[in-house]
Amino acid sequence: MSEGFGESTGKAKIDLKRLCFTFLGVFLFIVVFYSPPWPDAIDPVGKHFPLSPEGKGAIAVFLLAGIWWVFEVIPIGVTSLAIGVLQALFFIRPAKEAFNDFMDPAVLFIFSCLMIGLVFTKTGLTKRMAFKMLSLVGEKTTRIYLGIFILITILTHFMAHTAVAATIFPLLLSINNLYGEGDKPTRFGKGLFIGMAYVCGAGSIISLLGSARAIVALGFFKEMAGVDTPFYLLTYYMAPVGWLMVFLLWVFFVIFLKPEKKVIPGLKQRIVELSADLGPVSKKEIYSLLIIFGAIVFMSLQVTLPSLQKIDKTAIILIASVLFFALKILDIEDLEELPWNIVLLFSGAMSIGFCLWKTGAAQWLAVHWLAMFKEAHWLLFVLSVALFVMVLTNFIMNVAAIAISLPVALVISGYLGVSPHVVMYSSLMTAGMPFILLVGAAPNAIAYASKQFTSGEFFKYGCIASIMLMLVCALACYLIWPLLGMPVTLK
């Protein structure tokens, strides 16, 4: 009896905590939404940016969603549904606009990436990759961390980081199973999957193929600063800081999520046995590789061939998904196994992102924030831009964060005598590494599907990793990039 009473008391405590954060989100929404009009944001040339009632409502939804996502007061996908509902009920945006974002091409792209992960798992490709990699790095768990992180980084040089996460995720599931703790959350499991998310971001800043954000930023840079950036130049500046972050993240996870076991005993022998059990490569594995590789090559060529840029990358990857079913690599039962909670999570992220953008709330926030640093030292100003982008990209698509903040920052940089180069590259650096919230990037959400960590744990470790990111950004702006020849101030 006493044991049962203790269990119910424990549940009551958990429910109390959940209710507190539920009502905190609701309270912040009500306070912001019904508050009097907020003052205009004013840029250095005196231009006013008023905040409309709809913009204020967008910020209110933004705060509620942030609280609910971080503390998981309800399933994260259901919080996303609440985002659309609040926009419609409080006339922040028409229901058609708010819910259309739930099927945005970016959401369908993530859906297809998750399906690629299913294919790797079902066909056995994941196990082959895992066994090959583990045979190279050995039984030591910290070296397994390092081997995975280096593999991810290399892949992000040539593939979109979302596709890399979808490819690597099932491999990590196999490695985690070999750890011998089943589905039980472990420090090793947390390090593998949170590390995957973080390193996907760090690697994606190194080349134009890693994500779409660089293309958007370079477009603004050419239009506003009159500078056309060659393909190789972005890699020249970003490779040192990207790889530095990867190795620092490895040290970070070795310290904060040190595996419970130093080695996985008998791993090498176990790998030999398991590899033999797999047998020869099957036709389904070959078909799967050809389809996935073909989609990746096509999307990579789009970056350099203008004639292919008119074809949406989502359509390409959805063709791959259709082919998986047409060739009977996947079936209806596999479709039902997709983590729809993750798909809904990103649907809500798209909706709140577009809401902030289209209501003018994001621009109002950007001008307000950056105008505070209009008389600051150049390094402080650059870091303030990078910090704003980093925070914003944890809530909305990094492409949108760049589109909102970079034009404002480039205008203000001219008044401070700051080179637009350092503003652009520092913004790109932090835009690629949303370590705090699951909605910040697709790899974060894909990693969450492992069930090895909570959104609160992701937030906790992400805050520490984000401080490290800002320190590396400061080092890059003050020392690394000037040594590489990047101008930081205007003469």
N, C-alpha and C positions, 0 to 999 in steps of 0.2 A: 504493500500500500504506500509506504513512505517513498519507495523508488518511483512509483507512478506519479505521486504528488510532486516529487522533485522534477520529473520530466515536464509536467504541465507548467510548473513555475518557470522552468527555463524557457519554455516556448512563449510564455507570457512576456518575459523580458525581451525576447527577440521581437515580438510583435509590438511592444511599446517603442522600441527603437525605430522600427519601420514606420509606425504611425507618426512619430515625431518628425521624421524627415519627409513623410508624405505631406503633412500639414505645413512644414517649413516651405516646401515648394509652392503649395497653394497660397500661403501667406505672402510670399514674395511676388507671386503673380498678381494678386489683388492689390497690394501696395503700389506696385509699379504701374499697373494698368489704370487704376483710378486716381493716380497722383495728378496734381496740376501740371500744365504744360512745362516742359523742360526748356532751358535756354538754348539758343542757337549755338552751333559750333561755328567758329570763325577762323579761317585760315590766315596765314601771314600777310596776304594782300588785302584782307578785310572782307572777303567774300563770306556771306552768311549761309549756313546749312541748317535750316530748321528741322526739328524732329516732329513729324506728323503724329497724330494719335495712333495711326496704324503702325508707325515705326516704334512708338512706345509700347504698343501691344506686342510687337515682335520681340522686343527685349524682355518683356514679361514672360512670354512663352519660352524664350531662350534660357532664362533663369530657372524656371520650373523644370524644364527638361534636363538641364545640367544637374540639378540636385537629385532628381529621380534616377537618372542614368548612373551617377556615381555611386549612390547608396542602394541601387536596385530595389527600390521600395515595391515595385511591381516588375514583372518581366520586361526586359529592355525593349523588346518589340512592341509591347503594349504601350509603353511610354511614347514610342514613336507614333502610334495611333492617336494618342492624346494630343500630340502636336498638331495633327491635321484637324482634329475635332475642335480644339481651342481656337484655331484660326477661323474656322467656319462659324462657330457659335458667337464669337465676339467681334465678328465682321472685320477681322484684321486683313484677311484676304478671302476672295470668293472660294467656296468649297471646291469648285472645279479646278482652280489653280492649286490650292493646297494639296489636294489628293492626286492631281496629275503627276506631281513630283514623286509620288510613291512608285510610279512606273517609268521614271526617268531612265534614259539609256545607261547612265552610270550604275543604276541599281541592277539593271538587267546584265550589265557587264560583270558585276559581282556575283550575281546568280550563276552565270556561266562559269566563272572561276571556281565557285564551289562545286559545280558539276565536274569540272576537270579533276578536282581533288578526289571525287567519288570514283572516277575512272581509274586514276592511279591506284587507288586502294583496291578496287574490285578486280582489276586485271593482274595485280601482283607486281606491277612496275615499281611501286613504292618500296616493296621489300627488296627487290633487286638493287635499287639505288642505295637503300639503307645498309645492306650487307656489304656492298662495295666500299662505301664511305667508311664504315666502321672497321673494315679490314685494313684500311690505310691509317686511321688515326689511333687504333688500339683500344684498350680497355679502360684507360683513365678517363674519368667523367669530365674533368676540366678540359682535357684535350678534345673530347667529343664536342663540348661547347664551341671550342675554337674552330674545329673542323667544319661544323655546321655554319658558323658565322662567316667563315671565309667562302664557303660554297655559295651561300646566299648572296654575298657581296659580288662575287664574280658573275653570278646569273643576272643580277640587277644592272650590270653593265650593258646587257644585251636584251633584256626583257623588262616589261612593265612590272613594277614591284608587286602589284596585285597578282599577276600571273605567277610570279616567283613564289609568293606565299601559298597560292593554291597548289603549286607543284610540290613544295617542301613540306606542307602540313601533314599529308599522309605519311611521308617519310619519318617525320618526328613522332607520329603515333606509333610507328613500328619500333623506333628506338626506345621510346618510353615504355613500351610493353616488355622489351628485353631488360629493362631496369629491374623488373621483378616485383613491382608493387601494384600491378593491375591498374584499375581506374582510380585508385586512391591518389588525391593530390599530394605531390611531394615538392621539395625545393628544386630537385632536378627537373621535374616536369614544368614547374613554373618558369625556371630559367630557360628551358628549351623553347617554350611557346611565347612567353613575353619577349625573350631574346630574338626570336624569329621576327616578331612584329617590329621591334626597335631597329634591328639590323636591316630589314627590308627598307626602312625609311632612310637610314644612313647610307646604304648603298645606292639608293635611287637618285641621290643628288649628283652622282658622279658623271652621268652621261645623259644625253637627250633621250635615250631609249628607256630610261628608268621610269619616267612618268610624263604626263602631259603638262605639268606645271611649268617646266622650263621653257617650253615652246611659247606659252602665254606670256611669261615674264620677258622673254627675249623680244616678243612682239611689241610690248609696251616700251621696252628699252630702245628699240629702233625708232619707234614713233616719237617718243618724248625726248630722247637724248641724241637721236640721230646716229646711233652706233649699231652697225650690223655685226653680230657676233658669229664668228666661224664655228663650225661643229666642234672642232678640236679644242677651242679656247675654253669652253665651259669645263671640259674634262681637265684641262691643264690647271685651272684654278681650284676645282672642286675635288679632284682626286686626293690631294694631301689631307684635306679636312675630313673627307668622307671616310677614308681608311683610318685616320686617327680616331674618329668616333667609333669605328668598328672595334678597334683594339681596346679602346677605353671602355666600351660596353662589355667586352669580354672580361676585363678586370672587374667591372662593376658587378656582373653576375657571379663571378667567382667569389666576390666578397659578400654581397647581400643575399645571394641565393646559392650558397655553396652546397653542392650535392651532399646528401646524407652518406653516400658511399664514395670512397676515393676511386674505386675501380668497380667494374661489373665483372665479378669472377667468372672465369670460364667463357667469356664472351667470344674469344677468337674461335674456340672449338665449336661453340654453339652456332656461330655464323657459318662455319664450314658445313655443319650438318643441315642447317636450314637452307643454305644455298643449294645443296644437293637435292633437297626435297622439292625445290621449285621446278626442277626439270628444265627442258629447253624453252626458249621464248615462244609463246603461243601466237597464233594469227591475230587474236584480239589485242594483244600487247603491241604487235607491229602496227596494226591499223590505228590504234590509239596514239602511238607515237607520231605516225605520219600526219594524222589530223591535227594534233596539238602543235607539232613542230611547224606544220604549214601555216597555221593561224599566227603563230609567234613571228615567223619570218615575214609574213605579209604585213603585220602591224609594225614590225621594225622598219621595213622598207618604206612605209608611209611617212616616216620622219624625214627621209631624204629625197623621196620622189614625189614632187608636187601633183603629178597626175593621179596618184593613188589617195591623196589626202581627202578627196571628196567622199570617199567610201567610209562610212562610220565604222570605227573599230568594234563597236558593240554588235553590229550586223555580222561582222566577220566571226567573232567568237560565238555568236548564237548559231551560225551555220555549223560550227564544230559541235555544238550541243545537239543539234538536230541529227547530225551524222552519227553520233554515239547511239542514238535510238534506232536510226535507220539500219545500222549494221549490227543491231542487237548486242552492242557492248553494254548498254544499260537497258533497264526495263522499268515498268511503272512502279514497282516496289522501291527501286532506287530513287525515283523522283520523290516518293513519299518520305524518304530518309533525309532529304535535304534539311539543313538547319534553318527553317523559315524564320525563327526568332532573329537570326543574324540578317536575313534579307530585309525584314521589317525594320531592324535597327538602322540600316543604311537608308531605307526609304524615309524614315523620320528625319535623319540627318540632312538628306537632300531638301526636304520640305522646309525645315527651319533655316537652312542656309539660304535658300532662295527667298524666304520670307524676310530675313534680315537685309538681303541685298536689294530686293525690289521695293521694299518700303522705305529705303534710304537710311535705315537704322545703322547698318554696318559702316556706311560712309560717315555718318554723324559721329560714330564712335571713333573712327580712324582720325578724323580731323581734330576732334577734341583731344585725343591722346597725343598726337604728334605735335600739335600746336604748343603743347606745354614745354616742348624741348626746342623751340625755335631759337633760343638764345644759349643753348647748351654747347659744351665742347663737342667737336665732331664725332668722337668715339661714342659719347653718351647718346647722341642723337641716333647714330647708326644702330646701336644696341636697342634703343627704344623702338625703332622700326622693327627690328628682328624679333623683339619680345612681343610686340603687338601681333605680328604675323603668326608667331608660335602659339599664342593664346587663341587667336581667331581660328587657326587651322585645326584646333582640337574640336571645334564645334561645327565648322562648315568645310566644304571641299577646299583643299589647298589651292586649287585653281581659282576659286572664288576669293579666297583670302588674298592671293596675289593681286587679282584684278581690282579688289577694293582698296588695298593699302598702298601698293606700289606707285600708282599715279600720284597720289597725295604726297607720298614720301619724296618722289623725284622732284616735285615742284618746290617743296620746302627745302630740300638739300641745296638748291641753287642759292637760296638766301643765306645759308650757313657756310657756303664755300666748300661743301662736301661733294666729292666726286660721285656721280651717279653709279659708277661701277661698283663701288663698295656697298652702296645701298641695295643694289639689285642682287648681288651675290650673297650678301648676308640674309636678305629676305628669302631667297631660294633655299638657303641652308636650313633655316628654321622651319620653313613651310614643309619641308620633306620629313620632319621628325616630330609628329604629334604624339608625344609619349604619354599624355595624361588621360585622355578619354578614348573609349573604344570607338566612338564615332569619328575620330580624327582621321582614320585611314582604313582602307579595306583590310590590310594585313592584321590590324588590331582586332577587327571583328572576326576574321578567320581564326586567329589564335584563340579567341574566347571560346570557340566551338569545342576546344579540347577539354573544357570543364576542369582544367587544372588550376584556375585562379578565378577570383571574383573581380568585378569591376572596381571595387574598393581597393583591392591589392594592386591592380593595374594603375590606379590613380596614385597610390602611395609611392610605388617605385618610380612612376613616371615623373612625379614632382622632383625627386632627387636627380633622375637622369636629365631632366630639363634644365636644372641648375648647371649640371656638367656641360650640357649643350651650349648654354649661354657663355660659359667660361671659354669653351673652345672657339665660339664665334668671336669673342673679344680677342683671343689670341690670333685668330685668322686675320681680323681687321687690322690689328696693330702691328703684327710681325710677319705672319706667313705670306699673306697676299702682297704686301709691299715688297718683300724679298723676291717674289715672283714677278715683280714689275707692274703690279696693279696700282693705278693712281688712287689715292684716298682723299686728297684735298685738291681744290681747284687753285691754280696759281694765278 
